[in-house]
Amino acid sequence: GKENTYKDDRKSAVKSTLFYQPIQRKKCQFRTTMIILASLTLSLFMLLARAACSPTTSPTAHTLNGTYEGRHLPEFDQDLFLGIPYALGPRLRNSVPLNESWTGVRNATRYTVACYADYYPGTLESVGATVGEDCLNLNIIRPSGTTSSSKLPVVVWIYGGSFTSGYGGDGNTNTSYVIRDSVENGTPILAITINYRLGFFGFPGGHQAVAEGITNLGLKDQRHALRWIQENIAAFGGDPNKVTLWGQSAGAISIGHQILAYGGKGAEELFRGGILVSGSAGLATNMLFPTHPNILKAYDDLLNATGCTDADHTLDCIREAPADIVWKSTIGASFPSWWPSIDGDFIRKTPTLQILEGDIAPVSVIVGANNDEGLLTANTVAASAETEADVALTLRLQFPAARDSTIQKVLAAYPVDAPNPPYSLPVGPDPANDIFCAALREANMTCGAQYRRMASIYTDYAQVSGRRLTAREWARAGIPAYSYRFDTNPTDIPIVKNALVPGFSTHSAEYAYFFNFPPEYYMHGLNPPVRNVSSHLTLSRNIVDKFIAYIATGNPNSFSVPDVPEWPRYSVSEPTNMVFNATFADNTIYTHVEADTWREENLELWVKYAVELSFNSNWRP
């Protein structure tokens, strides 16, 4: 399809966390103590990396298809290989491997094409990128001095954005700081970010899409990227036997689907671990039946917009329509319409049921969630809810298959004045005197009497219940799992409004902390920066160091991290979370291990009624 340069005239950011930011300048530096303590091999590696801060030649890598030339980033002493194609993705067809080879050298020094998406909170032209359908490419960042014999552990970032937005060059997920920290720790790693198709281009619905087996194209794109990595990452200095996936929200859900794919078979041949941030393999991923009336209505609207209503084969007609028309005609569809769905192949059954049956590939996980994940969702769909009738109506719209008796069980489990821990703040019965609502109003945001109640429901449904289910059932299957709770508030009162974060430990509030960005790092108005106090700065580095240990070895305890206790492997009999906590008022770190036994009845409710408490479910009793 025709590529176009995207102009930012879209809606406000409520589902996306992407905008490219050029990697910020920072001098090449190393911890001398780490050089002293490292083994001889790692010491030599780091000394070579220091010597390479100003290389005289551009880095190259020889893949199965041909040779790529990247560029050196002196600010971090890293090598970049950008915009490398990993597959071909014909419109509304399964992606296929690259079938070309070449002699000579191809340029891989800039980000290239982003996939069509609902929203970009800024232009992509600043990095020379465009938006188009030839978007199945990936980016590789490695420490300078890495060679094809280095065999570094590999982490693959899969972006979130509700399966409708995302970009591998997103500045909010800049991995240069993580790689820098890994070198300082003496455990250097290599990072990859990938693009995959989104929205209708990646997850089309309707009867013909089901018949052709194309409803999960975006997930299959990810699978192709993982196969490409297995075949080629050694050429860049990575170890194909030490690949870990890392993703947030829809990216974390994607990792869950990759582990469960094809009945839980084969993932262990592509990666050995996953870091699932604010998303999981079950519950919120039970969502779509691709022939639900909502999806069929969105498909009919697309046919009208493209003039394909009377076509003998509507999918073929859409394949020939201008890409811009297809894109603009699908981004306004009721949410969620274009999501992963049960296709009997890649996703063979309801994910929660598959997990409970133990059909899980033997891939270890770190899985976690924030205290108040649902504040974001409630802010976008139910901030003005004032009565219990408003809450019930919202739930019936979200879960059309749910019986009235099930809706009543949800309402009973989450009363408006429930003090159930652990939330950042208790749910207050009087919003007029609630510190959270007062902070929202100070930022000119809405806070209805039922806002906190809705936020509590969405917190457990979308993230926390799936986090616990995943950790518990992995442990039951004998697969290593480590669980965390992010209990840190990066916002001030009055709240400085960010497009994605209405305050406190909500969904996406962890971004800057999990990439160890400095406080001055610009988050494009989407997520709050790390607070500029020592406890928050140290906590951010500690979290990243735990992730690096896991990426490097499969065990987050492979080296000690100050202020962080031993992270227990999750156990069915003794379930635990690592709680990542830093305070602002008294500037204290309180990272600790807790029993993961709170809100048991609430969280099990979502498991028990998983099939009917699913977005756009076709289930009937």
Legacy VTK file of the C-alpha trace (Angstrom):
# vtk DataFile Version 3.0
C-alpha trace
ASCII
DATASET POLYDATA
POINTS 621 float
0.000 0.000 0.000
0.971 3.620 -0.408
3.043 5.035 2.417
2.247 8.437 3.810
3.998 10.776 6.192
1.825 10.998 9.278
0.552 14.368 10.416
-0.476 14.643 14.053
-4.097 15.722 13.818
-5.550 12.739 15.623
-7.385 12.398 18.903
-5.830 12.816 22.337
-3.650 10.031 23.650
-5.643 7.609 25.758
-4.450 4.219 24.528
-0.925 4.785 23.242
2.464 5.180 24.847
4.493 6.007 21.809
6.442 8.879 20.374
9.978 8.667 19.231
12.577 10.551 21.210
16.160 10.580 19.944
18.435 8.876 22.435
19.592 11.569 24.797
23.199 12.607 25.127
25.221 11.137 27.917
28.965 10.706 28.136
30.444 7.255 27.799
31.063 6.183 31.390
31.765 3.070 33.396
31.826 2.071 37.028
35.452 1.481 37.928
34.420 -0.742 40.796
32.520 -2.987 38.415
35.615 -3.370 36.245
37.621 -4.417 39.302
35.001 -6.898 40.446
34.188 -8.380 37.057
35.800 -11.507 35.737
38.798 -11.185 33.432
36.638 -11.750 30.363
34.104 -9.102 31.309
36.846 -6.701 32.334
38.444 -7.043 28.923
35.038 -6.545 27.319
34.446 -3.324 29.222
37.917 -2.007 28.515
37.422 -2.723 24.834
34.080 -0.951 25.012
35.760 2.081 26.558
38.315 2.109 23.778
35.491 1.974 21.272
33.808 5.200 22.410
35.027 6.804 19.196
35.361 4.001 16.639
36.802 4.767 13.253
34.495 2.428 11.313
30.750 1.808 11.347
29.537 -1.485 12.871
28.459 -4.242 10.491
26.650 -7.568 10.825
26.338 -10.435 8.340
22.833 -11.973 8.427
21.537 -14.913 6.404
20.106 -12.463 3.859
23.079 -10.122 3.624
25.222 -7.540 5.401
23.934 -4.510 7.328
25.840 -1.418 8.367
24.690 0.347 11.516
25.942 3.401 13.334
27.773 4.133 16.546
26.161 6.134 19.350
29.033 7.820 21.218
26.745 9.259 23.915
26.211 5.755 25.283
29.058 3.936 23.546
26.556 1.676 21.797
25.978 0.373 18.280
22.596 0.737 16.581
21.139 -1.297 13.716
17.793 0.258 12.822
14.892 -0.530 10.512
15.938 -4.088 9.622
13.133 -6.015 7.841
12.314 -9.386 9.398
9.323 -10.475 7.256
6.909 -9.358 4.567
3.326 -8.539 5.542
0.936 -8.387 2.570
-2.258 -6.585 3.522
-4.689 -8.851 5.366
-2.520 -11.918 4.780
-0.190 -13.877 7.006
3.348 -12.554 7.060
5.994 -14.551 5.200
9.778 -14.795 5.611
12.096 -12.568 3.608
13.015 -14.327 0.378
15.810 -12.092 -0.847
19.564 -11.944 -0.470
22.131 -9.412 -1.610
25.791 -8.724 -1.949
27.310 -5.537 -0.678
26.121 -3.628 2.389
22.670 -2.260 3.250
22.156 0.784 5.434
20.603 0.274 8.889
21.269 3.665 10.439
17.775 5.116 10.869
14.266 4.161 11.877
12.153 3.513 8.801
8.445 2.602 8.580
5.960 2.475 11.458
2.807 0.369 11.160
-0.553 2.069 10.789
-1.894 2.860 14.252
-4.684 4.728 15.994
-2.504 7.502 17.326
0.982 8.965 17.422
1.498 11.733 20.013
3.849 13.606 17.714
5.254 13.477 14.221
7.604 10.742 13.082
9.311 12.917 10.493
11.858 14.074 13.077
13.621 10.717 12.735
12.916 10.240 9.052
10.212 7.648 9.689
6.982 7.259 7.753
3.792 5.291 8.294
2.996 2.467 5.904
2.280 -1.211 5.431
5.872 -2.310 4.782
6.504 -1.955 8.500
7.702 -5.356 9.721
11.131 -4.277 10.871
13.174 -4.367 14.040
15.919 -2.388 15.751
18.995 -3.735 17.554
21.023 -1.896 20.197
24.190 -3.427 21.617
27.200 -2.321 23.661
30.089 -1.118 21.546
32.776 -3.730 21.122
30.263 -6.553 20.738
31.243 -9.081 18.079
29.578 -12.097 16.506
31.274 -14.285 19.114
30.107 -12.283 22.171
26.917 -14.329 22.752
25.217 -11.665 24.852
21.824 -12.321 26.460
19.038 -10.752 24.399
15.933 -8.851 25.488
13.147 -8.209 22.968
10.790 -5.309 23.714
7.189 -5.732 22.481
5.281 -2.464 22.681
1.852 -1.978 24.182
-0.875 0.401 23.062
-4.105 -1.624 23.179
-3.118 -3.522 20.003
-4.014 -0.352 18.109
-0.941 1.837 18.698
2.799 1.381 19.068
6.160 1.838 17.389
9.544 0.183 17.842
11.267 3.580 17.863
9.188 4.926 20.754
11.331 7.240 22.880
9.326 6.299 25.986
10.825 2.802 25.732
14.409 3.775 24.973
16.569 0.779 25.990
19.923 2.593 25.893
19.845 3.287 29.634
19.120 -0.372 30.423
21.998 -1.524 28.208
24.294 1.051 29.793
23.364 -0.248 33.249
23.954 -3.849 32.182
27.496 -2.970 31.107
28.118 -1.188 34.401
26.913 -4.307 36.222
29.344 -6.504 34.307
26.432 -8.370 32.688
26.109 -6.756 29.234
22.954 -7.462 27.245
21.669 -6.698 23.744
18.203 -5.199 23.123
15.776 -5.492 20.209
12.545 -3.594 19.552
10.093 -4.878 16.955
7.156 -3.549 14.947
4.026 -5.619 14.392
0.766 -4.838 12.610
-1.961 -3.125 14.621
-5.670 -2.403 14.572
-7.608 -3.747 11.599
-4.366 -4.304 9.657
-3.139 -6.644 12.407
-6.316 -8.074 13.936
-9.159 -8.010 11.384
-12.544 -9.437 12.297
-15.585 -10.674 10.429
-16.693 -13.966 8.907
-14.327 -13.857 5.917
-11.318 -13.059 8.123
-12.194 -16.067 10.267
-12.557 -18.291 7.203
-9.132 -17.226 5.904
-7.414 -17.606 9.293
-6.113 -14.039 9.443
-7.601 -12.697 12.679
-4.295 -12.707 14.609
-1.845 -11.333 12.050
-0.091 -9.088 14.569
0.731 -11.989 16.882
1.982 -14.021 13.927
4.173 -11.053 12.933
5.731 -11.201 16.393
6.331 -14.918 15.915
8.152 -14.224 12.643
10.334 -11.667 14.405
11.253 -14.253 17.038
12.170 -16.778 14.342
14.308 -14.151 12.571
16.068 -13.472 15.858
16.819 -17.165 16.319
18.361 -17.321 12.859
20.270 -14.039 12.830
20.935 -12.521 16.243
24.271 -14.319 16.634
25.569 -12.180 13.765
25.018 -9.118 15.969
26.616 -10.690 19.047
23.505 -12.093 20.706
22.886 -15.592 22.035
19.748 -17.167 20.500
19.556 -19.511 23.487
19.247 -16.589 25.924
16.300 -14.590 24.602
13.872 -12.892 26.999
10.720 -11.044 25.944
9.727 -7.839 27.731
6.492 -5.941 27.234
3.945 -3.697 28.903
0.141 -3.813 28.705
-0.712 -5.179 25.232
2.979 -6.041 24.912
2.756 -8.171 28.053
-0.488 -9.736 26.837
1.338 -10.528 23.592
4.019 -12.391 25.533
1.295 -14.397 27.243
-0.190 -15.288 23.865
3.242 -16.267 22.527
3.714 -18.648 25.463
0.238 -20.160 25.026
0.345 -20.192 21.207
-0.581 -23.376 19.344
-1.765 -25.011 22.556
1.364 -24.076 24.510
3.759 -25.743 22.099
7.020 -24.365 20.746
7.609 -21.089 22.569
10.556 -22.543 24.484
12.385 -22.935 21.174
12.168 -19.172 20.580
12.690 -17.601 24.022
13.395 -18.725 27.557
11.735 -16.018 29.666
9.255 -13.171 29.733
8.864 -9.949 31.725
5.147 -9.167 31.727
4.489 -5.612 32.933
0.843 -4.744 33.654
-0.547 -7.494 31.458
-0.661 -11.267 31.474
-1.673 -14.416 29.715
-5.193 -14.692 31.093
-8.413 -12.892 31.925
-8.151 -9.574 30.083
-6.828 -11.570 27.122
-10.026 -13.613 26.884
-11.479 -10.818 24.880
-12.695 -11.143 21.463
-14.795 -13.395 19.414
-14.150 -12.084 15.873
-17.775 -12.492 14.803
-19.303 -10.577 17.711
-22.014 -8.130 16.533
-19.862 -5.142 17.547
-17.072 -6.328 15.261
-19.433 -7.145 12.403
-20.867 -3.630 12.704
-17.364 -2.116 12.539
-16.617 -4.297 9.506
-19.792 -3.125 7.759
-18.794 0.491 8.417
-15.441 -0.226 6.769
-17.164 -1.754 3.729
-19.273 1.364 3.350
-16.237 3.646 3.587
-14.232 1.672 1.030
-17.090 1.064 -1.397
-16.785 -2.688 -0.911
-20.279 -3.439 0.398
-21.461 -5.118 -2.806
-18.187 -6.840 -3.666
-18.298 -10.603 -4.244
-15.325 -11.002 -1.920
-15.187 -8.103 0.485
-11.721 -8.872 1.873
-10.203 -8.834 -1.606
-11.896 -5.509 -2.229
-10.466 -4.076 0.999
-7.033 -5.369 0.010
-7.188 -3.152 -3.076
-8.575 -0.050 -1.350
-6.260 2.886 -0.530
-4.485 2.202 2.760
-5.336 5.622 4.183
-9.060 5.029 3.685
-8.889 1.612 5.353
-6.907 3.077 8.231
-9.099 6.135 8.810
-12.261 4.031 8.521
-11.224 1.592 11.243
-9.604 3.734 13.938
-12.963 5.048 15.108
-14.481 1.600 15.684
-15.912 0.919 19.133
-13.223 -0.310 21.511
-12.143 -3.051 21.508
-12.833 -4.261 17.984
-9.475 -5.164 16.483
-7.820 -7.370 19.109
-6.407 -10.897 19.360
-9.199 -13.443 19.140
-9.793 -17.160 19.418
-9.044 -18.575 15.960
-8.639 -22.282 16.753
-5.019 -22.144 15.608
-2.711 -19.573 17.171
-5.197 -18.992 20.024
-6.991 -22.297 20.377
-9.237 -21.637 23.351
-10.068 -19.079 26.013
-6.627 -18.249 27.484
-7.744 -18.455 31.121
-9.134 -21.951 30.566
-5.959 -23.029 28.778
-3.871 -21.792 31.687
-6.054 -23.586 34.228
-5.661 -26.781 32.187
-1.869 -26.434 32.361
-1.215 -26.168 28.612
1.696 -23.776 29.131
5.046 -23.761 27.352
7.953 -24.125 29.835
8.977 -20.458 29.748
9.654 -18.658 33.034
8.137 -15.248 33.789
8.372 -12.126 35.859
4.819 -10.803 36.076
3.532 -7.755 37.902
1.104 -4.871 38.160
0.784 -1.428 39.700
-1.307 -0.607 42.758
-3.975 1.361 40.955
-3.884 0.181 37.348
-7.569 0.899 36.817
-7.374 4.629 37.484
-6.474 5.103 33.819
-9.293 2.976 32.401
-11.837 4.485 34.774
-10.569 7.932 33.817
-11.327 7.270 30.150
-14.647 5.399 30.385
-16.255 5.992 33.781
-14.803 9.080 35.452
-18.229 10.696 35.754
-20.057 7.664 37.180
-22.188 8.921 40.076
-24.519 6.039 40.995
-24.449 2.272 41.261
-26.754 2.188 38.261
-24.037 3.989 36.286
-21.528 1.334 37.334
-23.881 -1.527 36.447
-24.600 -0.017 33.027
-20.885 0.382 32.298
-20.237 -3.242 33.272
-23.057 -4.497 31.055
-21.650 -2.563 28.112
-18.142 -3.884 28.776
-19.269 -7.473 29.365
-22.319 -8.074 27.140
-22.346 -11.823 27.813
-22.484 -11.456 31.593
-25.652 -12.546 33.358
-27.337 -10.060 35.697
-26.467 -12.318 38.626
-22.780 -12.109 37.683
-22.906 -8.309 37.430
-24.441 -8.242 40.908
-21.600 -10.393 42.230
-19.093 -7.870 40.886
-20.961 -4.964 42.482
-21.096 -6.796 45.812
-17.381 -7.603 45.689
-16.471 -3.961 45.116
-18.614 -1.733 47.362
-18.067 1.979 47.006
-16.447 2.297 50.441
-14.273 -0.837 50.300
-10.973 -0.289 52.159
-9.392 -3.350 50.569
-5.605 -3.078 50.322
-3.329 -2.516 48.639
-4.384 0.599 46.772
-2.392 3.833 46.769
-5.332 5.383 48.588
-8.401 3.801 50.171
-11.668 3.971 48.296
-13.535 6.819 49.946
-17.345 6.886 50.334
-17.425 10.688 50.046
-15.654 11.973 46.925
-16.130 15.539 48.128
-13.589 14.827 50.871
-11.402 12.356 48.990
-7.765 13.379 48.497
-7.644 11.609 45.149
-10.720 13.379 43.787
-9.450 16.676 45.141
-6.187 16.158 43.262
-8.029 15.317 40.057
-10.195 18.394 40.294
-7.118 20.517 40.878
-5.890 19.203 37.509
-9.272 19.980 35.895
-10.219 16.298 35.672
-13.540 14.663 36.508
-14.092 12.530 39.596
-17.584 11.135 40.033
-18.794 9.470 43.209
-18.210 6.005 41.701
-14.827 6.744 40.062
-12.686 4.954 42.650
-15.071 2.014 42.689
-14.789 1.633 38.917
-11.021 2.023 39.156
-10.870 -0.821 41.687
-12.904 -3.074 39.401
-10.733 -2.330 36.364
-7.530 -2.748 38.387
-8.412 -6.312 39.290
-10.090 -7.299 36.040
-7.506 -6.007 33.584
-4.214 -6.547 35.399
-4.088 -7.808 38.986
-6.239 -10.937 38.683
-4.312 -12.056 35.600
-1.031 -11.340 37.332
-1.929 -13.619 40.231
-3.435 -16.306 37.979
-0.312 -16.401 35.815
2.111 -16.583 38.738
0.073 -19.255 40.529
-0.541 -21.523 37.545
3.067 -21.250 36.338
4.132 -22.309 39.829
1.605 -25.144 39.830
3.110 -26.368 36.542
6.617 -26.232 38.015
7.692 -23.298 35.812
9.632 -20.498 37.562
7.574 -17.354 38.151
8.382 -14.164 40.055
5.654 -11.679 40.949
5.857 -7.982 41.840
3.660 -5.058 42.877
4.729 -1.528 41.902
3.776 0.611 44.905
5.368 3.955 44.079
3.606 7.227 43.312
5.484 9.311 40.737
2.983 12.182 40.752
2.621 15.353 42.767
-0.479 16.904 44.265
-1.828 18.942 42.600
-1.398 16.515 39.734
0.380 17.672 36.621
-1.912 16.039 34.083
-0.313 13.519 31.750
-2.280 12.179 28.816
-2.034 8.601 30.051
-1.676 8.925 33.816
-4.367 10.508 35.991
-2.142 10.188 39.056
-0.750 7.740 41.599
0.401 4.185 40.754
-1.884 3.806 37.774
-1.396 2.015 34.472
1.816 3.175 32.754
3.013 5.180 35.776
6.014 2.838 35.995
7.460 3.548 32.540
10.252 5.967 33.446
11.214 3.834 36.455
11.448 0.568 34.525
13.812 2.062 31.932
15.878 4.015 34.506
15.377 7.318 32.735
16.891 10.397 34.405
14.367 12.872 35.879
14.900 15.304 33.010
14.028 12.677 30.381
11.097 13.985 28.352
8.123 11.594 28.393
6.111 13.593 25.838
3.335 14.397 28.272
2.263 10.754 28.367
3.820 9.396 31.552
5.362 11.084 34.595
9.167 11.168 34.941
11.086 9.623 37.822
10.886 11.885 40.852
14.168 13.669 41.420
14.878 12.399 44.932
17.441 9.783 45.876
14.934 7.108 46.955
13.088 7.178 43.632
16.280 7.348 41.579
17.756 4.398 43.463
14.527 2.401 43.222
14.483 2.856 39.450
18.032 1.540 39.124
17.256 -1.342 41.494
14.264 -2.474 39.430
16.265 -2.335 36.208
19.113 -4.273 37.829
16.692 -7.023 38.868
15.381 -7.205 35.314
18.939 -7.282 33.938
19.822 -10.174 36.253
16.792 -12.084 34.989
17.540 -11.303 31.334
21.165 -12.365 31.758
20.600 -15.593 33.687
16.900 -16.383 34.030
17.146 -15.636 37.764
16.542 -12.132 39.201
18.690 -13.083 42.192
21.836 -13.918 40.200
23.575 -10.872 41.685
22.689 -8.832 44.750
21.064 -5.416 44.464
21.251 -2.909 47.350
17.993 -2.316 49.240
16.314 -5.267 47.506
15.837 -8.582 49.348
15.978 -12.014 47.746
13.075 -12.305 45.295
11.245 -15.555 46.143
10.102 -17.817 43.368
6.300 -17.859 43.403
4.774 -20.800 45.226
1.213 -22.097 45.327
1.511 -22.784 49.055
3.388 -19.559 49.890
2.542 -16.947 47.242
4.594 -13.765 47.443
5.151 -10.464 45.676
8.201 -8.249 45.575
6.869 -4.789 46.444
8.809 -1.974 44.782
8.221 1.043 46.992
9.879 4.418 47.416
8.378 7.391 49.196
8.721 11.077 48.427
7.894 12.862 51.679
10.523 11.060 53.768
12.721 9.971 50.817
12.820 6.313 51.842
13.098 3.020 49.963
10.900 0.259 51.322
11.207 -2.570 48.821
10.047 -5.733 50.563
8.407 -9.136 50.103
4.726 -9.549 50.961
2.277 -12.440 51.055
0.161 -12.407 47.893
-3.070 -13.283 49.679
-5.018 -10.023 49.707
-8.394 -9.633 47.950
-8.604 -13.395 47.370
-12.370 -13.534 46.842
-12.320 -10.536 44.515
-9.570 -11.870 42.285
-11.008 -15.381 42.101
-14.329 -13.927 40.966
-12.733 -12.943 37.640
-11.270 -16.415 37.183
-14.514 -18.213 38.026
-16.552 -16.150 35.557
-13.769 -15.560 33.040
-15.707 -16.581 29.943
-18.681 -14.295 30.479
-16.657 -11.432 31.982
-14.842 -10.840 28.708
-15.055 -7.938 26.287
-17.300 -8.674 23.308
-17.845 -12.286 24.343
-20.328 -14.432 22.402
-20.753 -16.762 25.379
-24.263 -17.708 26.436
-25.297 -19.885 29.412
LINES 1 622
621 0 1 2 3 4 5 6 7 8 9 10 11 12 13 14 15 16 17 18 19 20 21 22 23 24 25 26 27 28 29 30 31 32 33 34 35 36 37 38 39 40 41 42 43 44 45 46 47 48 49 50 51 52 53 54 55 56 57 58 59 60 61 62 63 64 65 66 67 68 69 70 71 72 73 74 75 76 77 78 79 80 81 82 83 84 85 86 87 88 89 90 91 92 93 94 95 96 97 98 99 100 101 102 103 104 105 106 107 108 109 110 111 112 113 114 115 116 117 118 119 120 121 122 123 124 125 126 127 128 129 130 131 132 133 134 135 136 137 138 139 140 141 142 143 144 145 146 147 148 149 150 151 152 153 154 155 156 157 158 159 160 161 162 163 164 165 166 167 168 169 170 171 172 173 174 175 176 177 178 179 180 181 182 183 184 185 186 187 188 189 190 191 192 193 194 195 196 197 198 199 200 201 202 203 204 205 206 207 208 209 210 211 212 213 214 215 216 217 218 219 220 221 222 223 224 225 226 227 228 229 230 231 232 233 234 235 236 237 238 239 240 241 242 243 244 245 246 247 248 249 250 251 252 253 254 255 256 257 258 259 260 261 262 263 264 265 266 267 268 269 270 271 272 273 274 275 276 277 278 279 280 281 282 283 284 285 286 287 288 289 290 291 292 293 294 295 296 297 298 299 300 301 302 303 304 305 306 307 308 309 310 311 312 313 314 315 316 317 318 319 320 321 322 323 324 325 326 327 328 329 330 331 332 333 334 335 336 337 338 339 340 341 342 343 344 345 346 347 348 349 350 351 352 353 354 355 356 357 358 359 360 361 362 363 364 365 366 367 368 369 370 371 372 373 374 375 376 377 378 379 380 381 382 383 384 385 386 387 388 389 390 391 392 393 394 395 396 397 398 399 400 401 402 403 404 405 406 407 408 409 410 411 412 413 414 415 416 417 418 419 420 421 422 423 424 425 426 427 428 429 430 431 432 433 434 435 436 437 438 439 440 441 442 443 444 445 446 447 448 449 450 451 452 453 454 455 456 457 458 459 460 461 462 463 464 465 466 467 468 469 470 471 472 473 474 475 476 477 478 479 480 481 482 483 484 485 486 487 488 489 490 491 492 493 494 495 496 497 498 499 500 501 502 503 504 505 506 507 508 509 510 511 512 513 514 515 516 517 518 519 520 521 522 523 524 525 526 527 528 529 530 531 532 533 534 535 536 537 538 539 540 541 542 543 544 545 546 547 548 549 550 551 552 553 554 555 556 557 558 559 560 561 562 563 564 565 566 567 568 569 570 571 572 573 574 575 576 577 578 579 580 581 582 583 584 585 586 587 588 589 590 591 592 593 594 595 596 597 598 599 600 601 602 603 604 605 606 607 608 609 610 611 612 613 614 615 616 617 618 619 620
